[in-house]
Amino acid sequence: MTTATAQVADGSRAPYSGRPVSDVLDEIRAGGVAIAYSSRLVSPDLIVDAEPVASENLAIAQEILAAHALKLQLDAGVYLVVRAASDSSRPEVAPATPSPVAPVIENITVSASRYEISRDASGSKFFIDRRTIQGMPDVGEDPIRITHRLPGAAASGVSARAHFRGGELGEVGIVLNGHRLFDPFHVRDYQNIFSAIDARAIKGVEVYTGGFPVRFGDRMSGLVLMESLDAEKSRHNEIGISVFNTSVLVAGNNEDKHWLFSGRRGNLDLLIDPKFGEPSYYDVFSQFQFDATPDMTVSVNGLYADDLVTVVLETDPDEREAASSRTKNAQVWLQFDNRWSDRLSSSTTASYVSYSNRRTGLLSDEEKMVARVNDVRDIEQFGLRQDWNFRRSDDHMMQWGFDFSNADARYDYVGEAEYFGLHALYQNAPPDVSRALTAAPSGASYALYFADRRKLSAKTVLEWGLRWDDQTYTGLVSDSQLSPRVSLLRSVGENTELRLSWGRYHQSQGIQELQIEDGIDNFWPAQRADHWIVGLTHNFPKNVSVRVEVFHKEMQRVRPRFENLFDPLGLIPELQPDRVRLDPSSAQSSGLEVSLDGERGAWSWWASYTLSKAIDRIDGGNELRSWDQRHAVQGGLRWSNKAWDFAIAAGAHTGWPTTDLALEQDGIDADGEPIYVVIPGPRNALRVSTFASLDLRLSRKFDVPRGSLLVFLEVTNALNRRNVCCVDWDIEGEDGVEPELDNSLDYWLPLLPAIGVLWEF
């Protein structure tokens, strides 16, 4: 699922008939087929007359163009759209003598050159289209979860978030229609189980797992970029219901106006016994786009997510474990796209965010711990961003812009805990914890960038850029960040490309990321990472491609973080006795990624292997990061026709690191009784067993009097493999008998079936 297959690997595509030929070519090009055309030759009013019979992307393009006396001509690895023979009903025969050439050839060559200079020279980039996301067997058809299947990603399967190439979860930015989304997740206080973005409301997902250009910043590991869906009809409606969501989508267009509305309600609260909690959540996204003038397009966007989540792990009143979280997240942004000339354009985005989160929790087990928490957070943020693009010539392009935001935040935190039994025996741990902190940070973030991309020769593109960032809300005297980056794209054959990339990436601590729950009420300096990437891509005949990348990421000024050694799924993790503070002086991750994909007829497939290592340098030694996975494999197979669609995906990786626990005698008390302490072993010196999951999805589409009906069955972890996530320790022993430690294992997702129905009309 890494290049062409991930991009346009869908046999059950939407009909092409009646659509502009240029739109279809753009879609196929986004899928990895290098196609260039002149808008004079392929004008916007050129329409696909009949549904193509072909199923492979290149063949589809050839068939559609042939109906308009056009064809594809391969030139330096790019398929140019040129005129076919004058009589398209006859096979083309090479003339014995030179014949006149149509004057549009010059324009086509210019178009091809423009396409080349528009290509991103940086590597580690993937595009996954909308229907691939919908056809993959992932929990809840989540567009963010699809990133779990990319090489270099490490994920538990419970959370929608993923680690990219050894980085932390918070090092990946998510951008929708030019606006970087603010905490776009549901059930945020309990693993961020789902994102707040409807997969059916977007065109696809463009993902950088590293090496992204300077127009993107303040993130150290990766980016997820999305654009909302453009309706192909004057009106399109969807109503869906599944185990996870009930959804409504309305989209349409009218001349120069486009609109989209998506609303989803989570269904988990209807399925789970209320005594175990009520995870209630919903989200709404809308967009209205119109041409204010022939050269300016305006887009009005809004995203609102609302959560009221209660989780109960123990219902016994004497051992009650329960927590609740209420989150309201409203984001509104305006986007103005201006076309000042054929060579100069700009995009301006103004945004507003209003965010509030209320978390309460109670643990009442007098054999382990009694604890309570009340955590209140409010944030208001205004932002303005502008990006300029100037195509100086067909071989030279420049980009520049700025990003500004101003925010006010308010934190009120109260947390208390008292420990008993085993929980009270941790070495050097206090018998109780009591925290009451408030904070009200306020200030701005600034960024400026410039990038220059040049086509040095017919086979070489060089891009360099420089970015400057600064923040005022942190209270630090001087912490501005300068980020130079450079990338080289070199064609080493008709179907082979080499990419070399180096870049410096900084990430400040967001105003919403104060670690107040762990007793920290100050901000840390921005972290820094240097990315080194070498990548090679080769496209074989018959839509098969292979991609190899080697990466190294050196991280400095790594901020302190807090982790739970044994149970990362605790309801109040910051008050658990196994909570530890980590102070790395630096960190490092490196690896090798090999991926293949292909498609043939109704079949498509993909596979990848990653060899990697992620470490922290702590107190002069190296410790594995808790999400280190030395070996990881992913693979999938899909078959589809107009009615049926079947997909199978499998993944496995080396078990994540874990820590041992030992019980030792530490003296004798005044009564002559032995005193015991529990001491964690070397952190992350052990590993849990290998993680593996097999996931399936089967769907059937029926034509109904009005539209179509899609029925699907999805099974996550179909073999019900018990993938270890956590260790629950306890102490056993009777009077006069030496106590012993005992433990039990907890697991990630079990076999999880889901059914659903979608009506499109």
C-alpha positions in Angstrom: 0.0 0.0 0.0 2.9 2.3 -0.5 2.9 3.8 -4.0 0.7 3.2 -6.9 -1.4 0.6 -5.2 -2.0 2.7 -2.2 -2.8 5.6 -4.4 -5.3 4.3 -6.9 -5.8 0.7 -6.0 -9.5 0.5 -6.4 -11.4 -1.7 -8.8 -14.8 -0.5 -7.5 -14.1 3.1 -8.5 -16.8 5.7 -9.1 -18.0 5.9 -12.7 -15.8 8.0 -15.0 -18.5 8.6 -17.6 -19.6 12.2 -17.7 -16.6 13.6 -15.8 -14.1 16.0 -17.3 -11.1 14.1 -18.8 -8.7 16.4 -17.0 -10.2 15.4 -13.6 -9.7 11.7 -14.4 -6.1 12.3 -15.6 -5.4 14.3 -12.4 -6.8 11.4 -10.3 -4.7 8.9 -12.1 -1.7 11.1 -11.8 -2.3 11.4 -8.0 -2.2 7.7 -8.0 1.5 7.6 -9.1 1.3 7.6 -12.9 3.3 10.5 -14.2 1.0 12.2 -16.7 1.4 15.7 -18.1 -1.0 17.5 -20.4 -1.7 20.9 -21.8 -4.9 22.5 -20.7 -5.3 23.8 -24.3 -5.3 20.2 -25.6 -7.2 18.7 -22.7 -9.7 21.5 -22.1 -12.1 21.6 -19.1 -15.1 20.9 -21.4 -13.6 17.6 -22.7 -15.8 15.0 -21.2 -15.5 11.2 -20.8 -18.1 9.9 -23.2 -18.3 6.2 -22.2 -17.2 4.1 -19.2 -13.8 2.6 -19.9 -13.6 -1.2 -20.1 -10.0 -1.2 -18.8 -9.2 -1.8 -15.1 -5.6 -0.7 -14.8 -4.9 3.0 -14.4 -2.6 3.5 -17.4 -5.0 1.6 -19.7 -7.9 3.6 -18.4 -6.2 6.8 -19.3 -5.3 5.5 -22.8 -8.9 4.3 -23.5 -10.4 7.6 -22.4 -8.0 9.7 -24.5 -8.4 7.5 -27.6 -12.0 8.5 -27.8 -10.9 12.1 -28.3 -8.1 11.3 -30.8 -5.5 11.7 -28.1 -2.8 9.3 -26.8 0.0 9.0 -24.2 3.6 9.3 -25.3 6.4 8.3 -22.9 9.1 10.9 -22.6 11.8 10.9 -19.9 9.6 8.9 -17.5 6.5 11.1 -18.1 3.5 10.2 -20.1 2.6 13.2 -22.3 -0.8 13.7 -23.8 -0.4 14.2 -27.5 -2.6 14.1 -30.6 -3.2 10.6 -32.1 -3.4 9.8 -35.8 -6.0 11.9 -37.6 -8.2 8.9 -38.1 -8.6 7.4 -34.7 -10.4 4.4 -36.0 -7.2 3.1 -37.7 -4.1 1.8 -36.0 -1.3 4.3 -36.0 1.5 3.7 -38.5 4.8 5.4 -38.4 5.2 7.6 -41.5 8.0 6.9 -44.0 8.9 10.6 -44.2 8.6 13.3 -41.6 5.2 14.8 -41.3 4.0 18.2 -39.9 3.8 18.4 -36.1 0.8 19.9 -34.4 1.7 23.3 -32.8 0.4 22.1 -29.4 3.5 20.0 -29.0 5.3 23.0 -27.6 2.6 23.6 -25.0 2.7 19.9 -24.1 6.4 20.0 -23.5 6.0 23.1 -21.3 3.3 21.3 -19.4 5.5 18.3 -18.8 8.3 20.5 -17.6 5.9 22.3 -15.2 4.8 18.9 -13.9 8.4 18.0 -13.3 9.2 21.2 -11.4 6.0 20.8 -9.4 7.0 17.4 -8.1 8.1 17.2 -4.5 11.8 16.4 -4.3 11.7 15.2 -0.7 11.0 11.5 -0.1 9.0 9.6 2.5 5.7 10.6 1.0 2.6 8.5 0.4 -0.8 9.1 -1.0 -3.8 6.9 -0.1 -7.1 7.7 -1.9 -10.6 7.8 -0.4 -11.8 4.5 -1.7 -8.6 2.7 -0.6 -9.2 4.0 2.9 -12.9 2.9 2.8 -11.9 -0.5 1.5 -9.2 -1.3 4.1 -10.2 -3.3 7.1 -9.4 -0.7 9.7 -11.5 0.1 12.8 -14.2 2.7 12.0 -13.0 3.6 8.5 -10.7 6.1 10.1 -8.5 8.1 7.7 -5.8 8.5 10.4 -5.7 4.8 11.2 -4.7 4.1 7.6 -1.3 5.5 8.5 -0.7 2.5 10.8 -0.1 0.4 7.7 2.7 2.5 6.3 6.3 1.4 6.7 8.0 3.1 9.6 4.8 3.5 11.6 4.4 1.9 15.1 0.9 1.7 16.6 -1.0 -0.3 19.2 -4.2 -0.7 17.2 -6.2 0.9 20.1 -5.3 4.5 19.5 -5.8 6.2 16.1 -2.4 7.9 16.6 0.9 6.4 15.5 4.6 6.8 16.0 6.5 7.7 12.8 10.0 6.5 12.5 10.7 6.3 16.2 9.1 9.6 17.1 6.6 10.3 19.9 2.8 10.3 19.2 2.6 14.1 19.4 5.2 14.6 16.7 2.7 14.2 13.8 0.7 17.1 12.5 -2.7 16.8 10.9 -3.8 19.3 8.2 -7.2 19.7 6.6 -7.9 22.2 3.8 -4.8 24.3 4.7 -5.5 24.4 8.5 -3.5 22.4 11.0 -6.2 20.8 13.2 -6.1 21.2 16.9 -6.3 17.9 18.8 -8.7 16.2 16.3 -9.5 13.0 18.3 -12.3 11.4 20.1 -11.9 9.8 23.5 -8.8 11.9 23.9 -8.2 11.1 27.6 -8.3 7.4 27.0 -6.0 6.5 24.1 -7.5 8.8 21.4 -9.4 5.9 19.9 -10.9 7.7 16.8 -10.1 10.8 14.8 -12.7 13.5 14.4 -12.5 13.3 10.6 -15.0 11.4 8.4 -13.1 9.3 5.8 -16.0 9.7 3.4 -15.6 13.5 3.5 -12.1 13.7 2.2 -10.4 12.9 -1.2 -7.6 11.0 0.4 -4.6 11.2 2.8 -1.2 12.5 1.8 1.4 11.4 4.4 5.0 12.4 5.1 6.7 10.0 7.5 9.7 12.3 7.4 11.6 14.7 5.2 8.8 17.2 4.5 9.6 20.6 3.0 9.9 23.9 4.8 6.4 25.2 4.2 5.5 22.7 7.0 7.0 23.1 10.4 6.7 22.8 14.2 6.5 19.0 13.9 9.5 16.7 14.2 8.4 13.4 12.7 5.6 13.6 10.2 2.5 15.1 8.6 -1.0 13.9 7.5 -2.5 16.2 4.8 -6.1 16.0 3.7 -8.4 17.9 1.3 -12.2 17.7 1.5 -14.2 15.8 -1.1 -15.2 17.6 -4.3 -18.7 16.4 -5.3 -18.8 14.9 -8.8 -22.6 15.5 -9.1 -24.9 18.4 -8.5 -26.1 16.6 -5.4 -24.8 13.5 -3.6 -26.2 12.1 -0.3 -25.0 9.3 2.0 -26.6 7.7 5.1 -24.7 5.1 6.9 -24.9 3.0 10.1 -22.4 0.6 11.5 -21.2 -0.7 14.8 -19.0 2.4 15.2 -21.0 5.3 13.7 -24.2 6.6 12.3 -23.4 9.1 9.6 -24.9 11.5 7.2 -23.1 13.2 4.3 -24.5 15.8 1.8 -22.3 17.2 -1.0 -23.0 19.0 -4.2 -21.9 21.6 -6.7 -23.6 24.3 -8.8 -21.4 26.0 -11.4 -18.8 27.8 -9.3 -20.1 26.6 -5.9 -19.3 23.5 -4.0 -20.6 22.4 -0.6 -20.1 19.5 1.8 -21.7 18.6 5.1 -20.7 15.5 7.2 -22.2 14.5 10.6 -21.3 11.4 12.6 -22.5 10.0 15.9 -20.5 7.3 17.7 -22.5 4.2 18.5 -20.3 2.6 21.1 -22.5 3.9 23.9 -25.5 2.0 22.4 -23.6 -1.3 22.4 -21.7 -1.2 25.8 -23.4 -2.1 29.0 -23.9 1.3 30.8 -22.4 -0.1 34.0 -19.0 -0.2 32.1 -19.3 3.3 30.9 -20.9 5.5 28.2 -18.5 6.6 25.4 -20.7 9.2 23.7 -19.2 11.4 21.0 -20.1 13.1 17.7 -18.5 15.4 15.1 -19.7 17.7 12.3 -17.6 19.0 9.4 -18.8 21.4 6.7 -17.3 23.3 3.8 -18.7 25.8 1.4 -16.5 26.9 -1.5 -17.2 29.5 -4.2 -15.4 31.6 -6.8 -15.6 35.2 -5.5 -14.0 36.4 -8.7 -12.6 34.5 -11.7 -9.2 34.6 -9.9 -10.2 34.1 -6.3 -11.7 31.0 -4.6 -13.1 31.3 -1.1 -13.6 28.3 1.2 -15.5 28.4 4.5 -14.7 25.4 6.8 -15.9 24.3 10.2 -15.2 21.3 12.3 -16.8 20.6 15.7 -16.2 17.5 17.9 -18.0 16.8 21.1 -17.2 14.0 23.6 -18.9 12.9 26.8 -17.1 9.8 27.8 -17.4 7.7 31.0 -15.2 4.6 31.5 -15.8 2.2 34.4 -13.2 -0.5 34.9 -14.5 -1.8 38.2 -18.1 -1.5 39.3 -17.8 -2.9 42.8 -18.3 0.1 45.2 -15.4 -1.0 47.4 -13.0 -1.1 44.4 -14.6 1.4 42.0 -12.5 2.6 39.1 -14.2 5.2 37.0 -13.3 8.4 35.1 -15.2 10.9 32.9 -14.1 13.3 30.3 -16.0 16.1 28.5 -14.4 17.7 25.5 -15.7 20.4 23.2 -13.5 21.3 20.2 -14.7 23.9 17.7 -12.6 25.0 14.7 -13.5 27.5 12.0 -11.3 28.7 9.2 -11.5 30.7 6.0 -9.3 30.0 3.0 -8.7 32.4 0.1 -6.9 31.1 -3.0 -5.8 33.8 -5.3 -4.4 33.4 -8.9 -2.6 36.6 -9.5 -1.2 35.5 -12.8 -0.2 32.3 -14.7 2.9 32.2 -12.6 2.0 33.7 -9.2 -0.6 32.4 -6.7 -1.3 32.6 -3.0 -3.3 30.9 -0.3 -4.4 32.7 2.8 -6.0 30.9 5.8 -7.6 32.6 8.9 -8.6 30.3 11.7 -10.2 30.3 15.1 -10.2 27.5 17.7 -12.2 27.2 20.9 -11.3 24.1 23.0 -12.4 22.9 26.5 -11.7 19.7 28.3 -13.0 18.5 31.7 -11.6 15.3 33.2 -12.6 13.7 36.5 -11.7 10.4 38.0 -12.0 8.3 41.1 -10.1 5.1 42.1 -11.3 3.5 45.4 -9.4 0.3 46.0 -8.0 0.3 49.6 -5.9 -2.7 48.8 -4.0 -0.8 46.0 -4.7 2.9 45.9 -7.3 5.6 46.5 -7.1 8.5 44.1 -9.1 11.3 42.6 -8.5 13.9 39.9 -10.1 17.0 38.6 -8.5 18.4 35.4 -9.8 21.5 33.6 -8.3 23.0 30.4 -9.5 25.8 28.2 -7.8 27.2 25.1 -8.7 29.9 22.6 -6.6 30.5 19.5 -6.6 32.8 16.5 -4.4 32.1 13.5 -3.4 33.6 10.1 -1.3 31.8 7.5 -0.3 32.8 4.0 1.6 30.7 1.4 2.9 32.1 -1.9 3.9 30.2 -5.0 5.9 31.8 -7.9 6.8 29.8 -11.0 9.6 31.9 -12.3 10.1 29.6 -15.3 9.3 26.1 -16.2 12.5 25.0 -14.5 12.4 27.3 -11.4 9.8 27.6 -8.7 9.9 29.6 -5.4 7.6 29.4 -2.4 7.4 31.6 0.7 5.0 32.4 3.5 4.3 33.1 7.1 2.3 31.5 9.9 1.0 33.4 13.0 -1.2 32.3 15.9 -2.1 33.8 19.2 -3.5 31.8 22.0 -4.7 32.0 25.6 -4.9 28.9 27.8 -6.1 28.1 31.3 -5.2 25.1 33.4 -6.7 24.0 36.8 -5.5 20.7 38.1 -6.1 18.9 41.4 -4.9 15.3 41.9 -4.5 13.2 45.0 -3.5 9.6 45.6 -2.7 7.3 48.6 -1.1 3.9 48.1 -1.6 0.6 49.8 -0.3 -3.0 49.4 2.0 -3.5 46.5 1.5 0.0 45.3 3.0 1.3 48.6 6.1 -0.8 48.3 7.8 0.9 45.3 11.3 1.9 46.2 11.8 5.6 46.9 8.1 6.3 46.1 6.1 8.7 48.4 3.3 7.2 50.4 0.9 9.7 48.9 0.7 12.4 46.2 -1.1 15.7 46.3 -1.0 18.2 43.5 -2.9 21.5 43.0 -1.6 23.6 40.2 -3.0 26.4 38.0 -1.5 28.1 34.9 -2.6 30.7 32.4 -0.1 30.8 29.6 -0.7 33.4 26.8 1.2 34.4 23.7 2.0 33.9 20.1 3.8 31.7 17.6 5.5 33.0 14.5 7.0 31.3 11.5 8.6 32.5 8.2 9.8 30.3 5.4 11.4 30.4 1.9 11.9 27.5 -0.5 13.6 27.4 -3.9 13.2 24.5 -6.4 15.2 24.3 -9.6 15.4 21.8 -12.4 19.1 21.5 -12.8 18.9 19.2 -15.8 16.4 17.0 -17.6 16.9 14.4 -14.8 17.7 16.4 -11.7 15.6 18.6 -9.4 17.1 20.4 -6.4 15.1 22.0 -3.6 16.4 23.9 -0.6 14.6 25.9 2.0 15.0 27.8 5.3 12.4 28.2 8.0 12.3 30.3 11.2 10.0 29.7 14.1 9.5 31.4 17.5 7.1 31.3 20.4 6.3 33.9 23.1 4.0 32.0 25.4 6.7 29.7 26.7 8.3 32.4 28.8 11.8 31.4 27.5 14.2 34.3 26.9 15.5 33.1 23.6 14.3 30.0 21.8 13.8 30.9 18.2 14.4 28.0 15.8 16.2 28.0 12.4 15.5 24.9 10.1 17.5 24.5 6.9 16.5 21.7 4.5 17.7 20.4 1.2 16.4 17.6 -1.2 17.6 16.2 -4.5 15.5 14.2 -7.0 17.5 12.4 -9.7 16.1 10.2 -12.5 18.6 7.3 -12.9 16.6 5.6 -15.6 13.3 5.8 -17.4 11.5 4.2 -14.5 13.9 4.7 -11.5 14.2 7.7 -9.2 16.7 8.5 -6.5 15.9 10.9 -3.7 18.4 12.4 -1.2 17.2 14.5 1.7 18.6 16.2 4.7 16.7 18.6 7.0 16.5 20.1 10.4 13.1 20.0 12.1 12.0 21.7 15.3 9.0 21.2 17.5 7.9 23.6 20.2 5.8 22.5 23.2 2.2 23.5 22.2 0.3 25.8 24.5 -2.1 22.9 25.1 0.7 20.5 26.0 1.7 21.7 29.4 2.6 18.7 31.6 0.6 20.0 34.5 -0.8 16.6 35.4 2.7 15.5 36.3 3.5 18.6 38.4 5.2 20.6 35.6 4.0 24.2 35.1 6.7 25.5 32.8 7.4 25.0 29.1 10.5 23.3 27.7 12.7 24.6 24.8 11.8 23.4 21.3 13.0 19.9 20.4 15.2 19.3 17.4 15.6 16.5 14.9 17.9 16.1 11.9 16.6 13.8 9.2 18.8 12.0 6.7 17.0 10.0 4.0 18.1 8.1 1.0 15.3 6.6 -1.2 15.1 4.7 -4.5 11.9 4.0 -6.4 11.6 1.7 -9.4 8.4 1.1 -11.5 8.3 -2.2 -13.2 6.0 -3.1 -16.1 2.4 -4.1 -15.4 1.9 -1.6 -12.5 4.4 -3.1 -10.1 6.7 -0.8 -8.1 9.4 -1.2 -5.4 10.6 1.4 -3.0 13.6 1.3 -0.7 14.4 4.0 1.9 17.1 4.3 4.5 16.6 6.9 7.2 18.4 8.2 10.2 16.9 10.7 12.7 19.1 12.4 15.4 17.0 14.1 18.1 18.4 16.8 20.4 17.0 18.9 23.3 14.4 16.1 23.9 12.0 17.3 26.5 11.3 15.2 29.6 8.3 12.9 29.4 6.4 10.6 31.7 5.5 7.0 31.1 3.9 4.2 33.0 6.3 1.2 33.2 3.6 -1.6 33.3 0.2 -0.3 32.5 -0.2 2.6 29.9 -4.0 2.1 29.9 -4.7 3.3 33.5 -7.6 5.6 34.0 -5.5 8.1 35.9 -2.1 7.3 34.6 -0.3 10.3 36.1 -1.1 9.1 39.7 -0.2 5.4 39.2 2.9 4.3 41.3 4.7 2.9 38.1 4.8 6.5 36.7 8.4 7.5 35.9 10.0 10.7 34.5 12.4 10.2 31.7 15.1 12.9 30.9 16.8 11.9 27.7 19.8 14.0 26.8 19.1 13.0 23.2 17.4 10.3 21.1 18.0 8.5 17.9 16.1 6.3 15.4 17.3 4.7 12.2 16.0 2.1 9.8 15.6 0.5 6.4 12.2 0.3 4.7 11.4 -1.9 1.7 7.9 -1.8 0.1 6.4 -3.3 -3.0 2.9 -2.9 -4.5 1.1 -3.7 -7.7 -2.2 -4.2 -9.4 -3.5 -6.4 -12.1 -7.1 -6.4 -13.3 -9.4 -6.7 -10.3 -6.5 -7.5 -8.0 -4.2 -5.2 -6.0 -1.6 -6.0 -3.4 1.1 -4.4 -1.2 3.8 -5.5 1.2 6.5 -3.8 3.3 9.3 -4.7 5.7 11.0 -2.3 8.1 14.2 -2.9 10.1 14.6 -0.1 12.7 15.7 0.9 16.1 14.7 3.8 18.4 16.6 4.7 21.5 16.9 7.3 24.2 20.2 8.4 25.7 19.6 8.6 29.4 22.3 9.0 32.1 25.0 8.2 29.6 23.4 4.9 28.4 21.0 3.8 25.7 17.5 2.7 26.5 15.0 1.5 23.9 12.0 3.7 23.4 8.8 2.0 24.5 7.5 1.7 21.0 10.7 0.3 19.4 10.0 -2.6 17.1 13.1 -4.0 15.5 11.3 -5.9 12.7 7.9 -5.0 11.2 6.0 -6.4 8.2 2.8 -5.3 6.6 0.9 -6.7 3.7 -2.5 -6.8 2.0 -4.5 -8.2 -0.9 -7.6 -6.8 -2.4 -10.1 -8.0 -5.1 -13.0 -6.1 -6.3 -15.5 -5.8 -9.1 -18.6 -3.6 -9.6 -20.6 -5.5 -6.9 -18.1 -7.2 -4.5 -15.0 -6.0 -2.7 -12.8 -8.1 -0.5 -9.7 -7.0 1.4 -7.3 -8.8 3.7 -4.5 -7.1 5.6 -1.9 -8.5 8.0 0.7 -7.0 10.2 3.3 -8.2 12.6 6.1 -6.6 14.5 8.6 -7.4 17.3 7.0 -7.0 20.7 7.5 -3.7 22.3 9.9 -3.3 25.2 8.8 -3.9 28.8 10.3 -3.8 32.3 10.6 -6.4 35.0 9.7 -6.0 38.7 11.4 -7.6 41.7 10.5 -7.9 45.3 13.4 -7.6 47.8 13.8 -7.4 51.5 14.9 -4.0 52.7 15.6 -4.4 56.4 13.5 -5.3 59.5 11.0 -3.1 61.3 10.7 -2.5 65.1 8.7 -5.6 65.5 11.2 -7.8 63.8 9.2 -8.2 60.7 10.9 -8.0 57.3 10.4 -4.8 55.3 9.9 -5.4 51.5 10.3 -3.1 48.6 9.5 -3.6 44.9 12.2 -2.5 42.5 11.7 -2.1 38.7 14.4 -3.8 36.7 16.4 -2.1 34.0 13.9 -0.1 32.0 12.7 -1.7 28.7 15.3 -4.5 29.0 12.7 -7.1 28.2 10.1 -7.5 25.4 6.6 -8.7 25.2 5.7 -11.4 22.7 5.4 -10.6 18.9 2.4 -8.5 17.9 0.4 -9.8 15.0 -3.1 -9.1 13.6 -5.1 -10.4 10.6 -7.9 -8.1 9.5 -10.6 -8.7 6.9 -13.3 -6.8 5.1 -16.0 -7.9 2.7 -18.6 -5.7 1.1 -21.4 -6.1 -1.4 -23.0 -3.3 -3.4 -26.7 -3.5 -4.5 -28.5 -1.2 -6.9 -31.7 0.0 -5.4 -34.5 2.1 -7.0 -32.7 5.2 -5.7 -29.0 5.0 -5.6 -27.0 2.0 -4.2 -26.8 0.1 -1.0 -23.4 -1.1 0.4 -23.4 -3.8 3.1 -20.1 -4.7 4.7 -18.6 -7.0 7.3 -15.3 -6.2 8.9 -13.2 -8.2 11.3 -10.3 -6.8 13.2 -7.8 -9.4 14.7 -9.7 -12.2 13.0 -7.6 -14.9 14.6 -8.2 -13.4 18.1 -4.5 -13.2 18.8 -3.7 -12.1 22.3 -1.3 -9.2 21.8 0.2 -8.2 25.1 0.0 -4.5 26.1 0.2 -4.4 29.9 1.3 -6.3 33.0 -0.8 -6.1 36.2 1.4 -6.9 39.2 0.2 -8.0 42.6 1.7 -9.4 45.8 0.6 -12.7 47.4 1.5 -14.2 50.7 0.0 -15.2 54.1 1.2 -14.5 57.6 4.5 -16.3 58.3 5.0 -17.0 54.6 7.4 -15.0 52.5 5.4 -12.9 50.0 5.8 -13.3 46.3 5.1 -11.2 43.2 2.4 -12.4 40.8 1.4 -10.9 37.5 -1.3 -11.2 34.9 -1.3 -9.9 31.3 -3.7 -7.5 29.6 -4.1 -7.3 25.9 -4.7 -5.0 23.0 -7.8 -5.4 20.8 -9.4 -8.8 20.8 -11.4 -10.2 17.8 -13.6 -7.3 16.9 -16.4 -7.9 14.3 -18.3 -5.0 12.8 -21.2 -4.7 10.3 -22.5 -1.7 8.5 -24.8 -0.4 5.8 -24.3 2.6 3.5 -27.0 4.1 1.3 -25.7 6.4 -1.5 -28.2 8.4 -3.6 
